[in-house]
């Protein structure tokens, strides 16, 4: 059994696992359990992967715990190992590990290791509780946070005023769309969406109503190609594409297309409207959504004419305004699709969720993630 530590938006992490064909047997607020092994660096929302070693119905004594760990290490010898266990067990775990041939032992007293700990040791025995039982597991892979932070900070253009989508969120959106090799971002901005997915992209189309951003997008994507070529080995076992074709052009997504593109899948952050420095009131929210609804009504219609089959994108929502819940924004989305007279239909991202709200505690505007598919006519 494998355990996946879900990121800060657990619903997005579960949806991403589903999209990557990882069946979830059961889940908690922080963990998803599956029989399938996945490289977590394919994802944008999984923190680490662990495999189950042993479970105790109640809190074990040191003898019981030591016996289970000794059995595991005898079958899986290693020279370097970390232990994430209560402090009272540290000396005993160190002595046991060294007795079983482990040359370098790290011990920490935390709820779970972090990426910095993982850099010290690539394997961690992790002791945790779940459903009133005590479990031990082996953490053997962390998502490489340094890779994403380095890519983010070294990118030539990252103008906050134009919006800079979190790169791991961008990768999650890409995965929700099925990891297409050929795809289109009609709100390309500074090109950050494709920088997060260039390792699997063979051809990318990007457009924006603002022609002045295209040079920035081009430089960022060219930088991303070089970056992935140099450092992609740190997060993927498959060679990253280094010959991805890019086509960048000016376009108003709500206007008729002036060119044909070969992509049938759209993946984008979309346009989130005004950035509020405070919690917007209902009138401000409705004003923003009125303009966005008008734009998307035409956009859905035009994208359908271009034979787009799948769209993964975001609308803004305002989580700190308690007057409107997710259902309000979903209703706006459904009305927009219906009024567009397109053949798109909402695809639930989870069994009980049509959309997913992604936000940070400090954010006044969140991302309402949605997915739509085109229903064949006739």
C-alpha positions in Angstrom: 0.0 0.0 0.0 1.3 3.4 -0.9 0.5 6.7 0.9 0.5 10.0 -0.8 0.9 13.2 1.3 -1.6 15.6 -0.2 -0.6 19.2 -0.6 -2.3 22.2 1.0 -5.4 21.8 -1.4 -6.2 18.2 -0.7 -9.1 18.1 -3.1 -6.9 19.2 -6.0 -4.3 16.5 -5.0 -6.9 13.8 -5.0 -8.3 15.0 -8.4 -4.8 15.0 -9.8 -4.2 11.4 -8.6 -7.4 10.4 -10.3 -6.5 12.1 -13.5 -3.1 10.2 -13.5 -5.0 6.9 -13.1 -4.0 6.3 -9.5 -7.1 4.7 -7.9 -7.6 5.9 -4.3 -8.7 3.2 -2.0 -9.4 5.6 0.9 -8.2 9.0 2.1 -7.9 11.3 5.0 -7.4 15.1 5.3 -3.7 14.7 4.5 -3.2 11.3 2.9 -4.5 9.3 0.0 -4.0 5.5 0.0 -3.5 3.5 -3.2 -2.1 0.2 -4.3 -0.5 2.0 -7.3 3.0 3.5 -7.2 3.4 6.9 -8.8 6.4 9.2 -9.4 5.3 12.2 -7.4 7.4 14.5 -9.5 4.8 14.1 -12.3 2.4 15.9 -10.0 2.1 19.5 -8.8 0.2 18.8 -5.6 1.7 15.7 -3.9 4.3 16.3 -1.2 5.7 12.8 -0.8 5.1 9.1 -1.3 5.5 6.4 1.3 4.9 2.7 1.4 3.3 0.8 4.3 5.5 -1.3 6.6 3.5 -2.3 9.6 0.4 -1.3 11.6 -0.3 -1.6 15.3 -3.9 -1.4 16.6 -2.6 0.6 19.6 0.5 2.5 20.5 3.3 -0.1 20.4 6.0 -0.6 23.0 9.7 -0.3 21.9 10.1 -4.0 21.6 7.2 -4.4 19.2 8.2 -1.4 17.1 11.9 -2.6 17.0 10.9 -6.0 15.9 8.9 -4.7 13.0 11.6 -2.3 11.9 14.3 -5.0 12.3 12.3 -7.3 10.1 12.0 -4.7 7.4 15.7 -3.7 7.5 16.8 -7.3 7.3 14.8 -7.7 4.1 15.7 -4.2 2.8 19.2 -3.4 4.0 20.5 0.2 3.5 23.5 2.3 4.5 21.6 5.5 5.1 18.3 6.0 6.9 16.3 8.6 8.7 13.8 8.1 11.5 10.8 10.4 12.1 9.7 9.1 15.5 9.0 10.5 19.0 12.1 11.8 20.7 11.9 9.0 23.4 12.6 6.5 20.7 15.6 8.2 19.1 18.4 6.4 21.0 16.8 3.0 20.6 16.2 3.5 16.8 19.8 4.7 16.3 21.2 1.7 18.1 18.9 -0.7 16.3 19.7 0.7 12.8 23.5 0.6 13.4 23.3 -2.9 14.7 21.6 -3.8 11.4 24.3 -2.2 9.2 23.0 1.3 8.7 26.1 3.5 8.6 24.5 6.9 8.8 21.3 7.5 10.8 19.3 10.7 11.1 16.5 11.1 13.7 14.0 13.9 14.0 11.0 14.5 16.2 8.4 16.0 13.9 4.9 15.1 12.6 6.6 14.3 9.3 9.9 15.0 7.5 10.2 18.0 5.1 12.2 18.3 1.8 15.2 19.6 3.7 15.2 16.4 5.8 14.8 14.4 2.6 18.0 16.0 1.2 19.9 14.5 4.1 18.5 11.0 3.6 16.5 9.6 0.7 14.7 7.1 2.9 12.8 7.8 6.1 11.0 5.5 8.5 8.0 7.5 9.5 5.8 6.7 12.5 2.3 8.2 12.3 -1.2 7.7 13.6 -4.4 7.2 11.5 -7.8 6.0 12.7 -6.6 5.5 16.3 -3.9 3.1 15.1 -0.1 3.5 14.9 1.6 2.9 11.6 5.1 2.8 10.3 5.9 3.6 6.7 8.9 4.2 4.5 9.0 7.6 2.8 11.1 7.1 -0.3 10.3 10.1 -2.6 9.6 13.8 -2.1 8.5 16.2 -4.7 11.5 18.3 -5.6 10.5 21.7 -4.3 13.9 23.3 -5.0 13.5 22.5 -8.7 10.3 24.6 -8.9 11.5 27.4 -6.7 14.7 27.7 -8.8 12.8 27.7 -12.1 10.4 30.3 -10.7 13.0 32.7 -9.4 15.3 32.4 -12.4 12.7 32.9 -15.0 13.4 36.1 -17.0 10.0 37.6 -16.5 7.8 37.4 -13.5 5.8 40.6 -13.4 3.4 40.4 -10.4 1.1 42.9 -12.0 0.4 40.6 -14.9 -0.2 37.6 -12.6 2.2 34.8 -11.9 0.5 31.4 -11.5 2.1 29.1 -9.0 4.1 26.6 -11.2 3.0 23.6 -9.3 -0.6 24.7 -9.7 0.0 25.0 -13.4 1.4 21.5 -13.5 -1.7 20.2 -11.7 -4.0 21.9 -14.2 -2.0 20.3 -17.0 -2.4 16.9 -15.4 -6.1 17.3 -15.0 -6.3 17.8 -18.7 -4.7 14.4 -19.3 -1.0 15.6 -19.9 -1.5 16.5 -23.6 1.5 16.6 -25.8 -0.1 19.3 -28.0 -2.2 22.0 -26.3 -3.3 25.6 -26.2 -3.2 28.4 -23.6 -5.4 31.3 -24.8 -4.5 33.4 -21.8 -0.7 32.8 -22.1 0.4 35.9 -20.2 4.1 35.5 -19.4 4.1 31.8 -20.5 4.3 30.3 -17.1 1.8 27.5 -17.8 4.0 25.9 -20.4 7.2 26.3 -18.3 5.6 23.9 -15.8 4.8 21.2 -18.4 7.4 21.6 -21.1 8.9 18.2 -20.2 5.9 16.5 -21.8 4.9 19.0 -24.5 5.8 18.5 -28.1 3.8 21.5 -29.5 2.4 24.5 -27.7 0.1 27.3 -28.8 -0.2 30.4 -26.7 -2.2 33.6 -27.3 -3.1 36.7 -25.4 -5.3 39.7 -26.1 -2.3 41.8 -24.9 0.4 41.6 -27.6 3.0 43.2 -25.3 3.3 40.1 -23.2 4.2 37.8 -26.1 7.9 38.7 -26.0 8.0 37.9 -22.3 6.2 34.6 -22.9 8.7 33.7 -25.6 11.7 34.4 -23.5 10.3 32.5 -20.5 9.5 29.5 -22.7 12.9 29.5 -24.3 14.4 29.7 -20.8 12.3 26.8 -19.7 13.5 24.6 -22.5 17.1 25.2 -21.5 16.3 24.8 -17.8 14.5 21.5 -18.3 17.3 20.3 -20.5 19.9 21.0 -17.8 18.0 20.1 -14.7 15.0 18.0 -15.7 16.9 14.8 -14.6 16.3 15.9 -11.0 12.5 15.4 -11.2 11.9 13.0 -14.1 13.3 9.7 -15.3 12.2 10.4 -18.8 14.2 12.9 -20.9 12.5 16.3 -21.2 11.5 17.5 -24.6 14.1 19.9 -25.9 12.6 20.5 -29.3 9.1 21.7 -28.3 7.5 23.8 -31.0 6.0 27.1 -29.8 3.5 29.3 -31.6 2.6 32.6 -29.9 0.2 35.1 -31.3 -2.3 37.9 -30.4 -5.9 36.9 -30.0 -9.1 38.0 -28.2 -10.5 34.7 -27.0 -14.0 36.0 -27.3 -13.6 37.0 -30.9 -13.7 34.7 -34.0 -10.4 32.9 -34.6 -8.2 34.2 -37.3 -6.1 31.1 -37.6 -6.4 27.3 -37.3 -4.4 25.5 -34.6 -3.9 21.8 -34.3 -4.5 21.6 -30.5 -7.8 20.2 -29.3 -7.1 20.7 -25.6 -7.0 24.0 -23.7 -5.1 24.3 -20.4 -4.9 27.8 -18.8 -5.1 29.7 -15.6 -7.6 31.9 -17.4 -8.3 35.5 -16.5 -9.1 36.2 -12.8 -10.1 39.8 -13.2 -9.3 42.5 -10.7 -6.8 41.7 -8.0 -8.4 42.8 -4.7 -6.3 44.0 -1.8 -9.3 43.4 0.5 -12.3 41.2 0.7 -14.6 42.3 -2.1 -18.3 43.0 -1.3 -21.1 41.3 -3.2 -21.6 44.2 -5.7 -17.9 44.1 -6.7 -18.0 40.4 -7.1 -21.1 40.5 -9.3 -19.6 43.2 -11.4 -16.4 41.2 -12.0 -18.4 38.0 -12.8 -20.7 39.9 -15.2 -17.8 40.9 -17.4 -16.2 37.4 -17.2 -19.5 35.7 -18.0 -19.8 37.8 -21.1 -16.3 37.0 -22.2 -16.5 33.2 -21.5 -19.9 33.0 -23.2 -18.3 34.0 -26.5 -15.1 32.1 -25.7 -16.9 28.8 -25.2 -18.8 29.3 -28.5 -15.6 30.1 -30.4 -13.5 27.3 -28.9 -16.3 24.8 -29.8 -16.0 26.0 -33.4 -12.3 25.3 -33.3 -13.0 21.7 -32.3 -11.6 22.0 -28.8 -12.6 18.9 -26.9 -11.3 19.6 -23.4 -10.8 22.8 -21.4 -9.2 23.0 -18.0 -9.1 26.5 -16.6 -10.0 28.7 -13.7 -12.6 31.4 -12.8 -12.1 33.7 -9.9 -13.9 33.1 -6.6 -13.6 35.1 -3.4 -13.3 32.7 -0.4 -13.3 35.4 2.2 -16.7 36.7 1.2 -19.0 34.4 3.1 -22.1 35.5 1.3 -21.2 33.4 -1.7 -20.2 29.8 -1.6 -18.7 27.6 -4.3 -22.2 26.7 -5.5 -22.8 30.4 -6.5 -19.7 30.4 -8.8 -20.6 26.9 -10.2 -24.0 28.3 -11.1 -22.4 31.2 -13.0 -20.2 28.7 -14.9 -23.2 26.5 -15.8 -25.3 29.4 -17.0 -22.4 30.7 -19.1 -21.9 27.3 -20.8 -25.7 27.0 -21.4 -26.0 30.5 -22.9 -23.0 30.0 -25.1 -25.0 27.3 -27.0 -21.7 25.3 -27.2 -21.5 21.5 -26.7 -19.4 21.8 -23.6 -20.4 20.1 -20.4 -18.9 20.3 -16.9 -16.8 17.2 -15.9 -16.8 16.6 -12.1 -13.2 16.8 -10.8 -14.1 14.5 -7.9 -17.1 12.2 -7.3 -18.7 14.8 -5.1 -17.1 18.0 -6.6 -17.9 19.6 -9.9 -15.1 22.2 -9.3 -12.3 22.8 -6.9 -11.5 26.0 -5.0 -7.8 26.6 -4.8 -6.6 29.4 -2.5 -4.1 30.5 0.0 -5.0 31.9 3.5 -3.7 35.4 2.5 -5.5 35.5 -0.9 -8.6 37.6 -1.5 -9.1 36.0 -4.9 -8.9 32.2 -5.4 -8.8 29.9 -8.4 -12.1 28.0 -9.1 -10.7 25.1 -11.1 -13.1 23.6 -13.7 -13.0 21.1 -16.5 -15.3 20.8 -19.4 -15.5 18.4 -22.3 -17.2 18.7 -25.6 -20.1 16.3 -26.1 -20.2 14.8 -29.6 -23.2 16.1 -31.6 -25.7 13.7 -33.1 
